[in-house]
Amino acid sequence: MATWEPSPKLQAQKEIADKAFCAGPMRGLEEQDRDVQVLRFQPSLLRICASLESLPFPHPTLRGAGNETLWEIAKAEVEKRRNNGNESDGVEVGEKTVFFIGSKNGGKTTIILRSLDRDEPPKPTLALEYTYGRKAKGHNTPKHIAHFWELGGGTSLLDLVTIPITVDTLRTCSIVLVMDLSKPNDLWPTMENLLQVTKNHIDKMIMKLGKTNSKATLEMRQKMWSNMPKDHPDRELIDPFPIPLVIIGSKYDIFQEFDSEKRKMICKTLRFVAHYYGASLMFTSKSEALLLKIRGVINQLAFGVDKSNSKCVDQNKPLFITAGLDSLSQIGSPPVPDNEIGKLHAHSPMELWKKVYEKLFPPKNINTLKDVTDPARDPQYAEREVDEMRVQKDQVLA
């Protein structure tokens, strides 16, 4: 049997795919096995790659009845859909994308694994990792596919948000922001940076989509307000996030040991931010009961199961507030004396809450807050032999 060797073009295409998948779910596979695994990995990958006419990994053993390669079959199917006018919307029924962002080591992987019923220890996320889940809504019904992306490194790899959020995935994408409650000084700057960069990219994708499908963008803007009742008193005072957003406060078991004033400040601040963006807010920890509630929320985003309308706003208990069920009157004003509010010189309610919050929890020095941008120097991925050799080589090149 002849040995299979990738062509230079194939090798270059594989490097592009490795960047997209960050070698996370395919780590440890041999080169040829990895190519086959990519084909099985995500059904919509066939459609995406073929529509872009970038056909990576043409494998000689994967052929149709007419001796066509799998990628030739995929390309023909895309052309058929395009000719029939079914490709323009870019939406595949039953497929959704859930993109996890948040604090470094905040528990994103644990939530994903629990949501997918995977009993395995979480591993540190390197850059951007992907996995998927499937679920059938009923007997003899097609299984819905959910694509789970997780951004590692906190705020250090924000450029990678462009990979999961594209024009093709925009209309079926949701954001899950996981914030580490045990590190209140990092909470606001991390949350602000992640939401701002993600929202800016989403706005660009909406503009791009609007050039080819104005009806789709109109539907998206209408959907932004779907969680807010028409008679809600705050409709004129909020600015919903462009796509569904869920904010999860992790490590509640540590947070509940804080003194009451600190807990009050964090709870009220997160409630305001979530309500302003039309997002759901909930706290979790390693508690099985809390993880089950979070799993229900993630399944609603990923598979469209019925969402819970339960509500808990007691700062002495884990918060659980579904989007649209809170209000500014219930949240109240920032916990600061009235005579001090005027001295803060805020130009918007969001800026006022930021100033009040950072007065109690000042952000760390920017140099210490900034995450390591080079994973090779991140102590999380330290390997003594490799690091020693790297030091020697750096000295030789110096």
Secondary structure, 3 states (H helix, E strand, C coil): CCCCCCCHHHHHHHHHHHHHHCCCCCCCCCHHHHHHHHHHHCHHHHHHHHHCCCCCCCCCCCECCCCCEHHHHHHHHHHHHHHCCCCCCCCCCCEEEEEEEECCCCCHHHHHHHHCCCCCCCCCCCCEEEEEEEEECCCCCCEEEEEEEEECCCCCCHHHHHCCCCCCCHHHEEEEEEEECCCHHHHHHHHHHHHHHHHHHHHHHHHHHHHHCHHHHHHHHHHHCCCCCCCCCCCCCCCCCCCCEEEEEECHHHHCCCCHHHHHHHHHHHHHHHHHCCCEEEECCCCHHHHHHHHHHHHHHHHCCCCCCCEECCCCCCCEECCCCCCHHHHCCCCCCHHHHHHHCCCCHHHHHHHHHHHHCCCCCHHHHCCCCCHHHCHHHCCHHHHHHHHHHHHHHC
